[in-house]
Amino acid sequence: MKKFSIIFLSLYFIIIITNNVHAQLLSIGIGGGLTNVTGPDGFTKDVSDNGLGYSTEYNFGVVGKLGLPLIPITPRAIVIYHRFGGEGNRTPVLPKGNSVSETLEFSQSILTLGAGVQYGFIPIPLGIDPYLSLDLTFNNFGEFSTTTDGNEVKVDGNSRTGLQLGAGAEISIIPTINLDIFAGYNMFNLIGKEDGEETISAINLGIFLMFSFL
């Protein structure tokens, strides 16, 4: 009886391991959402208060994940495009106390390339798999555009290294398709800042349709 139990348990574990090894390991998702700029103050203040007027704009991108059998750690890679913009009226003080109101528009984009990991918790009912994530990001800042009363001036952007802390959940739709709902806190320029350069931060929300492959 004992010998039979050992054989049975061995076969059981072989089947479990085999199923995990041949599970759908690679998943790729496409989607988008919103990016809300949270700092610094110069970015979030209204244009009339000498800020850039950045608030909430769209983002879109792709996510790739590589599931590892039997452990809750999942390597991941992200490519996200963020677009920022603000506009308003400002009244600069001119010599001799004169002032003329002008209309200003600001815009800039950030292309984020990231690599990191996510830690999955025990799934909860309804096919929901919650997780926490950490990504090291390379952020390419596009041209900074200032338009004053229709006259546009552009300044070249730069690149910085940052960090993204996130949390999310994958919701199973069918065996090969999941819906990934994600919220992340981005610090776009933690590394490589120049003297006096403030940290640019944002909260981004995204929904990705994930497709799994063998």
Secondary structure as the mmCIF struct_conf table of DSSP 4:
data_model
#
loop_
_struct_conf.conf_type_id
_struct_conf.id
_struct_conf.beg_label_comp_id
_struct_conf.beg_label_asym_id
_struct_conf.beg_label_seq_id
_struct_conf.end_label_comp_id
_struct_conf.end_label_asym_id
_struct_conf.end_label_seq_id
HELX_RH_AL_P HELX_RH_AL_P1 LYS A 2 VAL A 21
TURN_TY1_P TURN_TY1_P1 HIS A 22 HIS A 22
BEND BEND1 ALA A 23 ALA A 23
STRN STRN1 LEU A 26 GLY A 39
HELX_RH_AL_P HELX_RH_AL_P2 ASP A 41 THR A 44
BEND BEND2 LYS A 45 LYS A 45
HELX_RH_3T_P HELX_RH_3T_P1 VAL A 47 ASP A 49
TURN_TY1_P TURN_TY1_P2 ASN A 50 ASN A 50
BEND BEND3 GLY A 51 GLY A 51
STRN STRN2 THR A 56 LEU A 66
TURN_TY1_P TURN_TY1_P3 PRO A 69 LEU A 70
BEND BEND4 ILE A 71 PRO A 72
STRN STRN3 ILE A 73 ARG A 90
HELX_LH_PP_P HELX_LH_PP_P1 PRO A 92 PRO A 92
STRN STRN4 VAL A 93 VAL A 93
HELX_LH_PP_P HELX_LH_PP_P2 LEU A 94 LEU A 94
HELX_RH_3T_P HELX_RH_3T_P2 PRO A 95 GLY A 97
STRN STRN5 SER A 99 SER A 99
STRN STRN6 GLU A 102 GLY A 120
STRN STRN7 ILE A 124 ILE A 124
TURN_TY1_P TURN_TY1_P4 PRO A 125 GLY A 127
STRN STRN8 ILE A 128 PHE A 141
STRN STRN9 PHE A 144 THR A 148
TURN_TY1_P TURN_TY1_P5 ASP A 149 GLY A 150
STRN STRN10 ASN A 151 VAL A 155
STRN STRN11 SER A 159 ILE A 174
TURN_TY1_P TURN_TY1_P6 PRO A 175 THR A 176
STRN STRN12 ILE A 177 ILE A 191
BEND BEND5 GLY A 192 GLY A 192
HELX_LH_PP_P HELX_LH_PP_P3 LYS A 193 GLU A 194
TURN_TY1_P TURN_TY1_P7 ASP A 195 GLY A 196
HELX_LH_PP_P HELX_LH_PP_P4 GLU A 197 ILE A 200
STRN STRN13 SER A 201 PHE A 213
#
